[in-house]
Amino acid sequence: MGSIEERLNAMGITLPSAPKPAAVYIPVQQTGNLLFTSGQDCRKDGKLIYEGKVGRDLTIEQGQEAARQTIINCLAVLKKHIGDLDKITKIVKVLGFVNSAPGFVEQPYVINGASEFLEKVFGEKGKHARSAVAANELPFNTPVEIEMIVELDD
């Protein structure tokens, strides 16, 4: 077990099995030393931990919890692909979609749940570029969907 997984375990987190794709796509695409994840949601043990729109059905704090679980699922698909998260040299970019109620404009605070988690786990390597975008609907009524780009050792 590498130091990233040890850090996760110290935080009380065991990575789940990588979620299976819900449609026709692959969970991770690699080109050179960059990995691109497909969008993940906030499933835990096969069930969404929250459903609905942030700003109507969920609070910002619940949205942050959903974002945290979603980024854990992104890490799970990365681990399945590369075997060892210590091979990651940098989190390059996070793209977060928030299932937003009309008039809700605090998407950056919701996606902070994922960004802050990545910085705790990866330290300086976890600091990343990011977009946090409102969506009027997301698949399966998930409150958050996230994809990420990471760089590996050569």
Summary of the structure (lengths in Angstrom):
residues: 154
radius of gyration: 14.6
end to end distance: 20.4
largest distance: 45.0
contacts: 501
relative contact order: 0.24
helix: 37%
strand: 29%
